[in-house]
Amino acid sequence: MKILDATTVLAQGLAFPEGPLDIGGGEVAFVEMAADRVAVLDRDSGGLRSVPCADGPNGLAVGRHPREVLVCLNGGLTFTKDADGRLTPGHAVDRHARGGIAYLHLDSGARELLIAPGPDSPVSGPNDAVIAPPGSPSAGGFFFTDLGRQLRTRVEPGGVFWCGLDGSGLTTVAYPRPGRPNGIGLSPDGKTLYVSESRSARVWAWDVLGPGALGHAWLVHEFPRPTRLDGLTVTARGNLVCTNLVVGQLTVLSPAGQILHVLTVEDPYPTNVIIEAGRGDYLLVTLGSTGRIVRLHVPELAPL
């Protein structure tokens, strides 16, 4: 186990950050779940600006244009704050407020709904998304996880979905998933889909057969209790970096599920992680409860 004491804090005082996304030009976009906004951070200057985004922004993926992002909307969550000021997410704010998917322009703030949130939404609580790269059997669309909303008395079923980039062809590809799907990523060639489940603490994989079509699932790895899982990312080598809730760790897995590295961070809610653009041996991690984004140097992650 490697304990990362010498981390670089890029931003702090954030309202439960999640969903980091490199948007080019030295900038990283992410959501502040407890403030209903998408923020943009200049990695070098530390400059920070935000764009309002209602309906519970949760995860981000690249949009159709350089200044646009795809946003997963979970419908809105409650948050509690402890004596030290640390935030913890709770249940859905309203049982009628189902989630959706939207494009958000980071300069104008204009929003285009692909799946409208509200009581008639066909999805429960979209969490994170990944765009299929050129050459993938599912190119022209994106996969997204649906955690399934935690209501006051029950949990709605979660699942995995596919949708065209124009909002057409919404397809249920894995449902129901009682383990509560959360993180999502594709192998570098776009032919294998990976999903981490929060409740079950399992990472699953599927062969991607086509737009909205997956093969049979296989288990990549199951973490021991009390671990819960949040976001994940896939490295250039094809390894997985998983964020481990409760225990405050990041775990690097091989595609076969072998644990390669375990990294400890100072927050029980590392919500998501990405590889820093242009620096394949650095991670950018959102730390939810302490409201920070940090940079971690992990030489073992460097591309071959």
Backbone bond lengths (Angstrom), bond angles and torsions (degrees), N, CA, C in turn:
res aa  C-N    CA-C-N  psi(-1)  N-CA   C-N-CA  omega(-1)  CA-C   N-CA-C  phi
1 M - - - 1.462 - - 1.519 109.20 -
2 K 1.299 116.24 136.89 1.453 121.23 178.28 1.524 108.58 -111.19
3 I 1.344 116.70 122.73 1.448 120.79 177.31 1.518 108.35 -96.43
4 L 1.316 115.50 121.37 1.460 120.64 -172.75 1.527 109.91 -94.14
5 D 1.344 115.89 89.49 1.452 120.42 179.68 1.526 111.13 -81.48
6 A 1.325 116.77 -36.69 1.464 121.35 -174.89 1.521 110.15 -94.60
7 T 1.325 116.44 72.10 1.448 121.10 176.49 1.517 109.05 -100.00
8 T 1.316 115.87 156.89 1.459 121.33 176.42 1.520 108.57 -103.01
9 V 1.321 116.93 120.62 1.455 121.66 177.53 1.530 108.35 -85.68
10 L 1.326 116.94 118.46 1.457 121.55 -178.95 1.520 112.21 -90.81
11 A 1.330 117.00 -30.27 1.468 121.16 178.58 1.519 107.98 -156.75
12 Q 1.315 116.68 149.32 1.456 121.55 178.99 1.523 109.71 -146.02
13 G 1.323 115.89 173.78 1.455 119.84 -177.03 1.515 113.12 72.76
14 L 1.336 116.73 26.04 1.458 122.17 -175.81 1.530 110.62 -93.09
15 A 1.331 116.01 157.01 1.462 122.40 -175.84 1.527 110.52 -94.86
16 F 1.324 115.90 78.23 1.461 124.73 -179.63 1.539 110.91 54.53
17 P 1.342 116.53 73.95 1.468 120.66 -179.52 1.526 112.47 -69.99
18 E 1.311 115.25 148.82 1.468 123.66 -179.79 1.526 107.99 -156.17
19 G 1.336 116.21 167.68 1.458 122.44 168.72 1.513 116.54 61.38
20 P 1.355 120.65 48.19 1.470 119.81 178.89 1.523 111.34 -63.47
21 L 1.336 115.50 143.43 1.467 121.29 -177.77 1.518 108.47 -148.32
22 D 1.324 117.07 123.66 1.464 120.29 175.21 1.520 109.11 -73.64
23 I 1.322 117.18 126.31 1.463 120.86 -178.30 1.528 111.92 -115.42
24 G 1.336 117.26 12.65 1.455 121.19 177.49 1.524 112.36 85.29
25 G 1.323 114.99 167.34 1.455 120.43 178.16 1.509 113.55 65.12
26 G 1.321 117.49 24.21 1.458 120.99 -179.77 1.509 113.86 76.66
27 E 1.332 117.77 14.25 1.461 120.89 -177.58 1.533 111.85 -112.22
28 V 1.323 114.07 149.91 1.464 122.24 175.90 1.521 107.89 -126.50
29 A 1.319 116.58 129.21 1.463 121.16 173.42 1.525 108.59 -97.15
30 F 1.317 117.03 151.22 1.455 122.18 175.65 1.527 107.69 -158.86
31 V 1.304 116.28 166.83 1.463 119.53 178.14 1.522 109.38 -101.82
32 E 1.325 115.54 152.91 1.461 122.40 167.89 1.523 105.59 -113.34
33 M 1.326 114.50 97.73 1.456 120.65 -169.77 1.526 113.04 -62.87
34 A 1.325 116.56 -34.70 1.461 120.18 -176.68 1.522 112.52 -84.66
35 A 1.331 117.32 4.14 1.467 120.45 179.90 1.519 112.94 -128.98
36 D 1.343 118.12 2.79 1.467 122.27 -179.45 1.530 111.64 51.69
37 R 1.336 115.44 56.99 1.456 119.03 176.60 1.521 110.52 -152.54
38 V 1.339 114.41 158.65 1.459 122.55 172.80 1.520 106.75 -109.21
39 A 1.307 117.39 129.57 1.463 122.33 -177.28 1.522 110.07 -111.46
40 V 1.336 115.43 154.82 1.459 122.60 177.85 1.523 107.73 -125.93
41 L 1.323 115.94 125.17 1.459 122.93 -176.67 1.522 110.09 -114.51
42 D 1.331 116.73 130.03 1.459 121.80 169.78 1.521 107.19 -83.52
43 R 1.327 117.07 114.78 1.464 120.54 -173.20 1.515 112.82 -63.17
44 D 1.332 117.87 -29.19 1.465 120.80 -175.94 1.521 112.74 -88.56
45 S 1.332 117.51 -47.79 1.466 120.88 -176.58 1.524 112.95 -85.64
46 G 1.340 116.68 -21.41 1.455 120.47 -175.55 1.520 112.92 81.61
47 G 1.345 117.20 3.76 1.459 120.56 178.22 1.516 111.31 -62.77
48 L 1.324 115.65 140.27 1.462 120.55 -174.50 1.520 109.64 -136.56
49 R 1.320 116.15 133.24 1.463 121.28 174.32 1.519 108.00 -139.12
50 S 1.312 116.54 161.67 1.463 118.76 -175.76 1.517 111.47 -138.04
51 V 1.337 114.42 158.35 1.461 123.50 -180.00 1.528 107.36 -127.32
52 P 1.329 119.41 125.66 1.468 120.19 178.17 1.533 111.14 -60.44
53 C 1.331 115.21 142.83 1.467 120.64 178.40 1.524 107.84 -151.94
54 A 1.307 116.36 102.51 1.470 121.48 -176.37 1.524 111.40 -74.62
55 D 1.323 116.10 171.34 1.467 125.04 171.78 1.520 114.03 77.85
56 G 1.336 117.25 23.27 1.453 119.56 171.68 1.518 115.95 78.28
57 P 1.355 118.77 63.26 1.470 119.14 176.11 1.521 110.42 -60.31
58 N 1.326 116.32 137.85 1.463 120.83 -173.12 1.525 112.30 -130.68
59 G 1.334 117.40 -55.75 1.457 121.31 -179.28 1.509 110.94 -129.75
60 L 1.350 116.18 157.21 1.462 121.81 -178.98 1.527 110.71 -125.32
61 A 1.327 115.27 152.03 1.458 122.96 169.54 1.525 107.16 -142.91
62 V 1.321 116.12 166.62 1.456 119.78 -177.47 1.526 110.33 -65.46
63 G 1.324 115.88 143.21 1.454 121.33 178.78 1.512 112.06 -90.54
64 R 1.328 115.69 -165.75 1.466 121.25 -178.24 1.519 111.51 -82.87
65 H 1.348 116.81 -18.96 1.459 122.60 -176.99 1.530 108.36 -131.03
66 P 1.345 117.51 160.91 1.467 120.14 -175.45 1.528 115.04 -57.48
67 R 1.326 119.24 -31.96 1.471 120.89 -176.73 1.525 111.62 -105.00
68 E 1.317 116.36 25.73 1.450 121.57 -178.75 1.526 109.45 -125.50
69 V 1.344 116.03 143.33 1.460 120.52 175.78 1.522 109.55 -127.63
70 L 1.323 114.92 152.46 1.455 121.90 171.83 1.526 106.93 -90.96
71 V 1.325 117.65 130.08 1.464 121.62 -175.48 1.524 110.24 -119.33
72 C 1.332 115.92 128.74 1.462 121.10 170.09 1.525 107.95 -85.77
73 L 1.321 116.67 128.15 1.465 122.88 -178.40 1.522 108.84 -110.20
74 N 1.335 116.75 118.93 1.467 119.04 -176.21 1.530 113.48 -88.21
75 G 1.334 117.56 -1.67 1.456 121.43 -179.46 1.514 114.25 94.39
76 G 1.344 116.70 -12.24 1.458 121.20 178.47 1.516 112.70 106.63
77 L 1.352 115.69 134.51 1.456 122.17 -179.87 1.519 110.97 -125.84
78 T 1.333 115.84 154.33 1.457 120.19 169.43 1.529 108.82 -83.62
79 F 1.326 116.64 156.20 1.460 122.13 175.90 1.520 109.01 -135.65
80 T 1.329 115.21 144.87 1.461 120.69 173.81 1.521 108.75 -117.13
81 K 1.342 116.17 151.75 1.454 121.96 -179.09 1.527 108.87 -120.96
82 D 1.340 116.36 130.21 1.456 119.41 -179.57 1.530 110.87 -86.54
83 A 1.336 116.37 -175.95 1.457 121.07 -175.94 1.527 112.58 -63.91
84 D 1.328 116.75 -23.34 1.469 121.03 178.89 1.524 112.52 -92.03
85 G 1.337 116.52 3.21 1.453 120.54 179.27 1.509 114.56 84.31
86 R 1.320 118.09 10.90 1.458 121.41 -179.36 1.530 110.04 -84.63
87 L 1.342 114.59 137.30 1.456 120.65 -176.92 1.533 111.52 -95.03
88 T 1.324 115.26 145.85 1.460 122.26 174.66 1.523 108.37 -134.23
89 P 1.345 118.50 129.93 1.471 119.99 178.51 1.517 111.52 -73.16
90 G 1.354 115.62 151.20 1.459 120.96 -179.08 1.514 112.38 -123.23
91 H 1.320 116.94 -129.20 1.459 121.72 -175.32 1.531 110.50 -97.31
92 A 1.325 116.15 175.01 1.464 121.92 178.52 1.528 109.92 -63.08
93 V 1.343 116.65 143.20 1.464 120.08 -177.53 1.524 112.17 -69.90
94 D 1.333 116.40 -26.34 1.467 120.63 -175.39 1.520 107.69 -154.65
95 R 1.313 117.69 128.44 1.473 119.58 -177.61 1.522 112.49 -64.15
96 H 1.338 117.38 -19.65 1.463 120.43 178.73 1.537 112.43 -88.59
97 A 1.333 117.17 -10.83 1.471 121.16 -173.83 1.521 110.60 -89.82
98 R 1.329 116.13 73.65 1.461 120.77 175.76 1.529 109.38 -72.66
99 G 1.323 115.75 159.40 1.454 120.44 -173.17 1.520 114.16 -86.80
100 G 1.337 115.33 -172.70 1.456 121.48 -178.96 1.518 111.23 -166.03
101 I 1.332 115.63 -166.24 1.465 123.58 -179.93 1.530 108.09 -135.49
102 A 1.344 116.70 139.31 1.464 119.80 -179.65 1.520 110.64 -145.91
103 Y 1.315 115.19 157.37 1.466 121.85 164.94 1.525 107.26 -95.24
104 L 1.326 117.21 139.63 1.457 122.35 178.16 1.516 109.20 -128.28
105 H 1.347 116.79 127.68 1.461 121.25 176.41 1.519 108.31 -86.28
106 L 1.318 116.82 123.70 1.458 120.86 -171.80 1.522 113.84 -74.69
107 D 1.326 118.09 -17.39 1.459 120.54 178.87 1.527 111.83 -94.66
108 S 1.316 116.95 -48.51 1.463 120.38 -176.64 1.526 113.01 -87.31
109 G 1.334 116.87 -22.51 1.454 120.48 -175.03 1.521 113.45 80.61
110 A 1.333 116.74 1.83 1.470 120.18 179.57 1.527 109.92 -65.40
111 R 1.321 115.46 142.68 1.459 120.86 -177.62 1.523 110.17 -127.19
112 E 1.325 115.59 135.41 1.463 122.60 177.32 1.524 108.37 -119.67
113 L 1.312 116.82 120.03 1.456 120.94 -177.09 1.526 111.30 -83.99
114 L 1.327 116.24 128.43 1.460 121.76 171.12 1.519 110.14 -93.34
115 I 1.333 115.92 -42.07 1.459 122.78 173.94 1.522 105.80 -127.90
116 A 1.306 116.92 111.25 1.466 120.63 -173.98 1.526 110.54 -71.28
117 P 1.346 117.31 128.26 1.461 119.55 175.02 1.518 111.04 -72.21
118 G 1.325 116.17 159.17 1.459 120.25 179.76 1.514 111.09 133.99
119 P 1.312 117.88 -177.29 1.469 121.41 -174.61 1.520 114.51 -62.77
120 D 1.343 118.12 -23.01 1.463 120.81 -177.56 1.528 112.82 -99.23
121 S 1.323 117.94 6.95 1.461 120.33 -179.67 1.525 110.76 -62.34
122 P 1.343 117.98 139.63 1.467 120.72 178.80 1.522 113.26 -78.14
123 V 1.342 117.54 -3.43 1.463 121.60 179.73 1.527 108.51 -122.18
124 S 1.327 116.19 163.46 1.462 120.77 -176.42 1.529 111.54 -94.53
125 G 1.335 117.10 -70.51 1.459 120.40 -177.22 1.512 112.11 -143.22
126 P 1.353 118.90 76.91 1.461 120.92 178.74 1.528 111.98 -50.99
127 N 1.322 115.75 138.43 1.457 120.85 -171.52 1.520 113.40 -116.66
128 D 1.325 117.50 -53.02 1.463 120.90 -177.44 1.523 108.77 -150.26
129 A 1.334 115.92 159.23 1.472 120.72 -174.56 1.518 110.44 -141.63
130 V 1.325 115.50 157.44 1.460 121.60 174.35 1.525 108.39 -141.14
131 I 1.326 115.41 131.87 1.466 121.70 179.05 1.525 109.30 -83.22
132 A 1.309 116.91 134.19 1.462 120.40 177.54 1.524 109.59 -72.88
133 P 1.341 118.59 128.52 1.466 121.19 -178.30 1.518 111.80 -77.06
134 P 1.328 117.73 163.06 1.465 120.49 174.24 1.532 109.99 -56.01
135 G 1.303 116.16 138.65 1.457 120.37 -177.96 1.508 113.93 93.69
136 S 1.330 116.72 -15.59 1.463 120.14 175.92 1.523 109.06 -74.14
137 P 1.329 118.39 146.19 1.466 119.78 175.15 1.529 113.02 -59.45
138 S 1.344 117.07 -19.48 1.467 120.21 -179.52 1.525 112.17 -107.32
139 A 1.335 117.52 19.92 1.465 121.13 179.71 1.528 110.41 -55.70
140 G 1.345 115.13 143.79 1.456 120.28 -177.51 1.502 113.05 98.46
141 G 1.345 116.23 4.55 1.454 120.25 -179.91 1.505 111.63 -153.97
142 F 1.312 116.01 -169.93 1.461 121.25 -179.93 1.524 109.55 -144.52
143 F 1.323 114.95 150.60 1.453 122.44 171.65 1.529 108.28 -98.58
144 F 1.326 116.64 147.61 1.455 119.09 172.96 1.521 110.80 -145.02
145 T 1.328 114.30 150.93 1.455 120.66 177.13 1.528 109.74 -92.76
146 D 1.308 114.70 149.29 1.458 122.65 173.96 1.532 106.00 -123.87
147 L 1.327 115.75 109.84 1.459 120.61 -176.21 1.521 112.09 -64.48
148 G 1.340 116.18 -30.89 1.459 120.20 -171.12 1.519 108.19 85.82
149 R 1.311 117.29 117.61 1.461 120.36 -171.94 1.528 112.50 -69.21
150 Q 1.327 113.93 140.20 1.458 120.82 172.36 1.524 107.67 -87.06
151 L 1.335 116.20 106.62 1.453 120.72 175.62 1.533 108.57 -90.29
152 R 1.308 117.10 178.34 1.467 119.51 -177.24 1.525 112.68 -65.05
153 T 1.323 116.65 -33.06 1.469 119.48 -174.77 1.527 114.35 -118.20
154 R 1.304 118.34 -6.52 1.460 120.33 -178.37 1.526 110.25 -161.07
155 V 1.328 115.12 167.37 1.460 122.25 176.68 1.518 108.69 -113.93
156 E 1.327 117.21 126.68 1.465 120.42 177.33 1.530 109.93 -72.36
157 P 1.328 117.82 150.06 1.466 120.17 179.55 1.534 111.80 -61.50
158 G 1.319 115.68 141.35 1.458 121.61 174.72 1.513 110.56 -101.63
159 G 1.337 116.40 173.43 1.453 120.28 179.93 1.515 111.84 -172.55
160 V 1.317 115.39 -174.28 1.463 123.61 176.76 1.521 107.27 -124.07
161 F 1.337 115.87 136.16 1.462 121.88 -175.10 1.526 110.37 -129.89
162 W 1.336 114.28 161.00 1.458 121.89 171.80 1.526 107.59 -126.23
163 C 1.330 116.05 147.29 1.467 120.90 178.73 1.520 109.02 -149.48
164 G 1.322 116.97 145.26 1.448 120.90 174.22 1.513 111.15 -68.36
165 L 1.319 116.73 155.23 1.467 120.82 -177.68 1.518 112.49 -63.02
166 D 1.333 116.84 -20.01 1.465 120.35 177.57 1.530 112.18 -94.47
167 G 1.318 116.60 6.30 1.457 120.82 179.16 1.512 114.39 90.79
168 S 1.316 118.02 -0.64 1.462 121.17 -179.23 1.525 110.93 -88.63
169 G 1.314 115.01 162.26 1.461 120.76 170.40 1.513 115.75 70.42
170 L 1.329 118.80 29.54 1.456 119.91 178.06 1.529 109.27 -54.03
171 T 1.343 115.70 125.16 1.455 121.22 -174.49 1.518 110.18 -133.41
172 T 1.312 116.46 132.44 1.460 121.67 173.03 1.518 108.47 -81.54
173 V 1.343 117.70 117.61 1.463 119.88 -176.44 1.531 113.14 -106.80
174 A 1.340 117.71 -20.11 1.470 121.08 175.97 1.524 107.63 -154.21
175 Y 1.345 116.22 107.75 1.466 119.94 -173.86 1.524 109.24 -162.31
176 P 1.334 117.81 141.73 1.470 126.08 -8.65 1.521 110.46 -80.62
177 R 1.323 115.98 158.36 1.454 122.48 176.78 1.529 107.85 -123.40
178 P 1.331 118.47 92.84 1.462 121.15 -176.46 1.521 114.13 -64.52
179 G 1.339 117.34 -15.58 1.464 120.27 177.53 1.514 114.00 -71.80
180 R 1.347 117.42 -7.76 1.471 125.42 177.87 1.536 112.34 69.55
181 P 1.344 117.59 82.18 1.464 122.32 179.93 1.526 112.20 -58.35
182 N 1.326 115.63 138.38 1.462 121.16 -175.72 1.528 110.78 -134.48
183 G 1.337 117.66 -83.36 1.463 120.21 -179.24 1.511 112.30 -73.66
184 I 1.357 115.42 154.69 1.468 119.19 -177.74 1.516 109.52 -151.48
185 G 1.331 116.58 144.75 1.455 121.19 177.90 1.511 110.48 -162.60
186 L 1.317 115.65 162.42 1.456 122.65 177.60 1.521 109.72 -117.63
187 S 1.325 116.45 148.06 1.459 121.04 173.28 1.525 109.17 -61.55
188 P 1.342 117.87 159.07 1.469 119.53 -177.91 1.524 114.55 -53.20
189 D 1.333 117.88 -31.12 1.466 119.81 178.78 1.532 112.90 -88.45
190 G 1.328 116.98 -0.92 1.464 120.62 177.82 1.505 114.60 73.85
191 K 1.335 117.84 14.77 1.460 120.41 -174.49 1.529 114.21 -104.80
192 T 1.328 117.01 -4.92 1.459 121.30 176.93 1.518 108.68 -131.23
193 L 1.321 116.35 129.81 1.465 122.15 178.07 1.520 108.98 -102.49
194 Y 1.331 116.10 133.71 1.457 122.62 177.75 1.528 109.46 -116.34
195 V 1.326 116.27 139.13 1.468 121.80 177.94 1.520 108.59 -137.30
196 S 1.333 116.51 132.69 1.465 121.31 173.10 1.521 108.85 -102.90
197 E 1.333 116.06 137.38 1.458 121.63 -178.72 1.527 109.78 -108.15
198 S 1.337 115.92 130.97 1.461 120.77 -176.53 1.515 112.72 -66.94
199 R 1.320 116.55 -54.53 1.468 120.49 -172.28 1.528 111.72 -69.39
200 S 1.315 117.61 -44.47 1.463 120.42 -175.97 1.528 112.68 -80.87
201 A 1.347 117.49 -16.48 1.468 123.09 -175.60 1.534 111.07 58.52
202 R 1.323 115.36 35.18 1.466 120.87 179.17 1.526 110.80 -113.86
203 V 1.334 114.97 147.61 1.458 122.18 172.10 1.518 107.31 -111.01
204 W 1.345 115.71 126.81 1.458 122.49 -177.32 1.531 110.33 -115.49
205 A 1.329 115.39 158.82 1.460 121.06 176.79 1.525 109.67 -137.80
206 W 1.339 114.40 150.98 1.466 122.45 176.27 1.524 108.73 -137.77
207 D 1.308 117.69 146.24 1.462 120.98 165.82 1.528 108.07 -73.38
208 V 1.330 116.02 135.15 1.466 120.98 176.48 1.521 107.59 -88.92
209 L 1.328 116.17 118.71 1.464 121.11 -175.05 1.527 112.91 -98.73
210 G 1.324 116.74 -24.55 1.462 120.53 -177.38 1.511 109.29 173.34
211 P 1.344 118.21 -176.19 1.468 120.50 176.96 1.531 110.89 -59.01
212 G 1.316 116.32 115.83 1.448 120.34 179.27 1.513 114.80 70.80
213 A 1.333 117.63 20.74 1.469 120.98 -177.17 1.525 110.32 -131.66
214 L 1.338 115.27 125.33 1.459 121.66 178.20 1.517 109.85 -124.41
215 G 1.340 115.34 154.77 1.452 120.60 172.57 1.528 110.11 -82.23
216 H 1.322 116.26 -162.08 1.458 120.62 179.67 1.527 109.94 -73.63
217 A 1.329 116.38 146.07 1.457 121.63 179.06 1.527 110.98 -78.03
218 W 1.332 116.12 147.45 1.458 120.35 169.13 1.527 109.31 -134.12
219 L 1.319 114.83 148.40 1.457 121.36 -176.92 1.520 109.73 -81.16
220 V 1.337 115.68 124.55 1.464 121.04 177.87 1.523 110.24 -87.26
221 H 1.338 116.53 -46.82 1.468 119.77 -177.53 1.520 109.58 -163.29
222 E 1.331 117.02 145.29 1.457 122.50 172.39 1.524 108.82 -122.36
223 F 1.330 115.96 125.53 1.460 121.39 -178.50 1.531 109.94 -88.15
224 P 1.334 117.24 148.82 1.470 120.14 178.89 1.526 111.42 -75.49
225 R 1.339 115.65 155.39 1.450 120.77 173.63 1.524 109.09 -63.54
226 P 1.334 119.37 149.22 1.463 126.98 8.90 1.529 114.61 -93.02
227 T 1.328 117.21 15.95 1.469 120.53 -175.74 1.529 111.90 -57.58
228 R 1.323 115.17 139.05 1.459 123.65 166.49 1.529 106.36 -124.90
229 L 1.321 117.95 154.62 1.455 120.86 -175.34 1.521 111.73 -110.27
230 D 1.328 115.05 149.34 1.466 121.52 174.54 1.525 107.77 -123.67
231 G 1.326 118.67 -124.20 1.459 120.45 -173.91 1.517 113.65 -76.65
232 L 1.339 115.11 168.43 1.460 121.10 174.61 1.522 109.46 -145.68
233 T 1.322 115.49 162.32 1.458 121.25 172.62 1.514 108.24 -139.65
234 V 1.331 116.63 160.07 1.458 122.97 -179.43 1.519 108.23 -114.47
235 T 1.333 117.54 129.60 1.454 121.83 -178.61 1.525 110.93 -82.28
236 A 1.336 115.51 171.25 1.463 120.59 178.64 1.524 111.60 -62.79
237 R 1.322 117.19 -25.69 1.466 121.04 177.59 1.533 112.08 -81.35
238 G 1.322 116.75 -8.26 1.449 120.69 -178.84 1.511 114.73 92.59
239 N 1.351 116.99 4.35 1.462 119.87 175.71 1.524 110.37 -78.79
240 L 1.318 116.20 162.90 1.459 122.35 -179.09 1.521 109.48 -109.87
241 V 1.330 115.79 137.83 1.464 120.84 171.36 1.520 106.76 -113.26
242 C 1.333 116.41 115.31 1.463 122.10 -175.69 1.522 110.06 -108.26
243 T 1.323 116.55 141.43 1.458 120.79 175.17 1.523 108.79 -94.20
244 N 1.334 115.52 128.04 1.468 122.62 -173.88 1.531 109.55 -108.38
245 L 1.334 115.33 107.08 1.451 120.55 178.61 1.526 111.17 -73.20
246 V 1.304 116.51 163.84 1.466 126.49 179.51 1.523 110.80 74.74
247 V 1.334 117.56 -52.95 1.466 121.19 -178.12 1.521 112.24 -86.70
248 G 1.346 118.32 -10.86 1.458 121.51 176.71 1.517 113.95 64.03
249 Q 1.316 116.26 54.58 1.463 120.39 -177.95 1.522 111.49 -136.71
250 L 1.328 114.99 162.95 1.455 123.72 165.13 1.517 106.54 -116.83
251 T 1.326 116.19 137.46 1.460 120.54 179.02 1.520 109.18 -123.24
252 V 1.338 115.46 129.53 1.458 121.25 175.97 1.522 108.16 -97.20
253 L 1.332 115.93 121.93 1.460 122.46 -179.92 1.517 110.60 -113.44
254 S 1.312 116.76 146.76 1.456 120.63 167.52 1.527 108.13 -75.57
255 P 1.338 118.54 163.46 1.472 119.60 177.15 1.524 112.99 -58.30
256 A 1.344 116.53 -22.21 1.464 120.22 178.70 1.522 112.58 -87.66
257 G 1.358 117.01 -2.54 1.453 120.43 176.93 1.512 115.73 96.92
258 Q 1.336 118.24 3.92 1.459 121.17 177.82 1.520 109.84 -72.86
259 I 1.331 117.56 134.38 1.464 120.98 175.90 1.526 108.98 -75.94
260 L 1.338 116.06 120.51 1.458 121.96 -179.22 1.525 111.60 -98.64
261 H 1.324 117.17 -39.77 1.463 121.52 -179.42 1.524 108.71 -150.70
262 V 1.330 115.84 148.66 1.464 122.26 171.48 1.517 107.66 -126.75
263 L 1.315 116.12 124.74 1.456 122.54 -176.39 1.518 109.09 -117.69
264 T 1.320 117.67 130.91 1.457 122.16 -178.51 1.522 110.51 -100.41
265 V 1.338 116.10 133.15 1.468 121.70 177.88 1.528 108.51 -121.19
266 E 1.331 115.80 160.61 1.467 120.63 -174.00 1.525 111.16 -91.69
267 D 1.318 115.60 59.55 1.456 120.86 177.70 1.527 107.56 -168.27
268 P 1.330 118.19 130.63 1.467 118.71 178.64 1.524 113.27 -73.70
269 Y 1.344 117.27 -7.39 1.459 120.86 -178.70 1.539 111.70 -123.04
270 P 1.350 118.05 65.92 1.466 118.13 168.03 1.526 107.68 -72.64
271 T 1.329 116.78 106.49 1.458 120.20 -167.04 1.527 113.99 -83.93
272 N 1.341 116.72 -31.53 1.459 118.10 -178.72 1.514 109.71 -165.28
273 V 1.331 115.64 169.82 1.458 121.18 -173.80 1.519 109.59 -153.84
274 I 1.337 116.36 145.86 1.462 122.00 171.87 1.526 108.65 -138.21
275 I 1.326 115.65 161.46 1.454 121.83 170.47 1.528 107.39 -80.33
276 E 1.325 117.96 131.27 1.458 119.85 -179.93 1.522 110.20 -68.66
277 A 1.321 116.92 131.08 1.466 122.13 -177.23 1.529 110.49 -58.44
278 G 1.333 115.36 131.37 1.450 120.98 177.63 1.513 114.26 77.91
279 R 1.339 116.81 -1.32 1.465 120.88 -178.62 1.526 107.81 -139.75
280 G 1.324 115.22 81.24 1.451 120.50 -171.16 1.505 115.57 -65.90
281 D 1.341 118.24 -11.23 1.460 120.54 178.33 1.530 112.18 -105.44
282 Y 1.340 116.26 18.93 1.457 121.28 176.05 1.527 109.53 -122.78
283 L 1.333 115.39 140.92 1.453 122.07 175.34 1.525 109.82 -111.40
284 L 1.329 115.73 144.46 1.457 121.98 168.88 1.521 106.47 -110.30
285 V 1.320 116.66 124.58 1.458 122.02 -172.47 1.525 109.58 -125.22
286 T 1.333 116.48 132.39 1.466 120.99 172.40 1.528 108.34 -91.51
287 L 1.333 115.53 127.77 1.457 122.67 179.15 1.516 107.45 -109.83
288 G 1.342 115.85 106.10 1.453 121.33 -168.14 1.511 115.24 -66.38
289 S 1.337 117.64 -56.49 1.463 119.18 -169.49 1.517 112.66 -70.73
290 T 1.345 118.00 -30.34 1.467 120.45 177.52 1.522 112.42 -92.79
291 G 1.339 117.89 -3.40 1.459 121.30 173.19 1.510 114.78 66.03
292 R 1.343 117.09 47.92 1.465 120.29 -177.63 1.526 111.67 -133.11
293 I 1.332 114.85 157.57 1.464 122.25 164.90 1.519 106.13 -118.77
294 V 1.343 115.70 128.38 1.457 119.92 -177.73 1.522 110.57 -124.79
295 R 1.327 114.27 156.45 1.469 121.93 174.79 1.523 107.88 -110.51
296 L 1.338 116.03 129.66 1.457 122.36 179.62 1.517 109.64 -119.11
297 H 1.325 116.89 132.85 1.465 121.38 176.18 1.523 108.44 -93.90
298 V 1.334 115.40 119.12 1.470 121.44 -179.73 1.529 107.35 -128.61
299 P 1.345 117.59 88.15 1.481 119.89 -174.34 1.520 114.10 -54.26
300 E 1.336 117.29 -29.22 1.471 120.43 -177.84 1.517 112.88 -66.15
301 L 1.334 117.94 -15.41 1.457 120.64 -178.71 1.522 112.71 -86.77
302 A 1.319 118.26 -7.36 1.461 121.36 -175.32 1.525 110.69 -56.18
303 P 1.354 117.52 137.55 1.472 119.52 177.76 1.514 111.14 -59.37
304 L 1.321 116.28 150.38 1.474 121.14 178.62 1.518 110.86 -67.88
